[in-house]
Each structure stands twice: as C-alpha cells, then as structure tokens.
Amino acid sequence: MEQTEDGVHPVELSVYSLISTDLDGINQSVTELRESQAILILKLRHIRESLKREHAMMYEAEDLKAANLKLESLKRRISTLEKRFKAALNDATALDKKI
C-alpha cells in the first residue's frame, strides 16, 4: 500500500475529503442551533420577566381595589357625618337665636 509523506493512505485522504464537507456542514448547523437556542433563551427570559411584572401589577391592583373600596366607604361616612354636623350646627344656631 502506498502512503503519502504524512503517513496517510490516499484512500483515507479521499474518504476524509468527502466526509469533511459533511462534517463542516454539520458543525455549522450545530453552531447555528446553539445561536438559535441562545436567542430563544433570551426571549423566554424577557417574556418571563414581563409576565412577572404583569402578575405583580395584577396583585397590586387587587390590593388597590380593596383600598379604594375602603376609601369610598370612608367618604360616605364622612359625608354622613358632615350632614349631621351641619344639622346640629343649624339647630344650635336656631337655639341661640331663640335665647
């Protein structure tokens, strides 16, 4: 069998040259796949963070809803107390005029 100076047989060299282009293509595909996965991971992280913020805002809105209901109740009570105070003040003024 004949060998080249490097100790590689010509048939081996031919097989390598045929397979190497396929291996280069596979290597390129794997590299592109890894890049694609990295981009997808970044997008998923962004979506997850966005969902976390939205979720936090929803719970914050729920908390604010309860606070708003309490404020409305307090406003009604203050309005009722104000009416009673004005009525009592009017009664006191009327009594002062009679005396």
TAGI-V856814 format. One record per backbone hydrogen bond with DSSP energy under -0.5 kcal/mol. CO is the residue of the C=O (numbers start at 1). NH is the residue of the N-H. E is the energy in kcal/mol with one decimal. If there is no record, write none. Layout:
# TAGI-V856814
[[CO;NH;E] [CO;NH;E]]
This chain:
# TAGI-V856814
[[2;10;-0.6] [4;7;-1.5] [8;4;-2.3] [9;13;-2.3] [10;14;-2.3] [11;15;-2.8] [12;16;-2.6] [13;17;-2.2] [14;18;-2.1] [15;19;-2.6] [16;20;-2.9] [17;21;-0.8] [18;22;-0.7] [19;23;-2.7] [20;24;-2.7] [21;25;-2.0] [22;26;-2.6] [23;27;-2.9] [24;28;-2.5] [25;29;-2.4] [26;30;-2.6] [27;31;-2.3] [28;32;-2.5] [29;33;-2.4] [30;34;-2.4] [31;35;-2.3] [32;36;-2.6] [33;37;-2.7] [34;38;-2.3] [35;39;-2.2] [36;40;-2.6] [37;41;-2.6] [38;42;-2.1] [39;43;-2.4] [40;44;-2.8] [41;45;-2.4] [42;46;-2.1] [43;47;-2.6] [44;48;-2.7] [45;49;-2.5] [46;50;-2.3] [47;51;-2.6] [48;52;-2.3] [49;53;-2.4] [50;54;-2.4] [51;55;-2.7] [52;56;-2.5] [53;57;-2.4] [54;58;-2.2] [55;59;-2.2] [56;60;-2.3] [57;61;-2.5] [58;62;-2.1] [59;63;-2.2] [60;64;-2.5] [61;65;-2.4] [62;66;-1.8] [63;67;-2.0] [64;68;-2.8] [65;69;-2.2] [66;70;-2.1] [67;71;-2.4] [68;72;-2.5] [69;73;-2.1] [70;74;-2.4] [71;75;-2.6] [72;76;-2.2] [73;77;-2.2] [74;78;-2.7] [75;79;-2.5] [76;80;-2.4] [77;81;-2.6] [78;82;-2.7] [79;83;-2.1] [80;84;-2.3] [81;85;-2.6] [82;86;-2.6] [83;87;-2.4] [84;88;-2.7] [85;89;-2.7] [86;90;-2.6] [87;91;-2.5] [88;92;-2.6] [89;93;-2.5] [90;94;-2.5] [91;95;-2.3] [92;96;-2.1] [93;97;-1.9] [94;98;-1.4] [95;99;-1.5]]
